[in-house]
Amino acid sequence: MEKVFYPTKYGAQSRFKLAKNTPPQIVNWVKAQPKVVYGVERKVDGLEIVVSKQGRRKLIPWCWIAGLRQAGYSNYELPL
């Protein structure tokens, strides 16, 4: 599954692909989110998606991300 996020406040436009063996609860959460989010941040543990100004967020571990592309950055050895 591939998803694109457009952050409004901070972070770079991010397009990523989830691995085939990603747990259903993570896949369902990602599918349910709108394309326009508050922020996207790269962390040591994974990609953090901040959905709202109130701080609703989710950390998607790197082990579930099969491909990642962010505006202005290289592809992190994770090509789409």
Sequence and secondary structure as in RCSB ss.txt:
>XXXX:A:sequence
MEKVFYPTKYGAQSRFKLAKNTPPQIVNWVKAQPKVVYGVERKVDGLEIVVSKQGRRKLIPWCWIAGLRQAGYSN
YELPL
>XXXX:A:secstr
 EEEEEEEEES  EEEEE TT  HHHHHHHHHS SEEEEEEE SSEEEEE STT  EEEEEGGGEEEEEETTS  
TT   
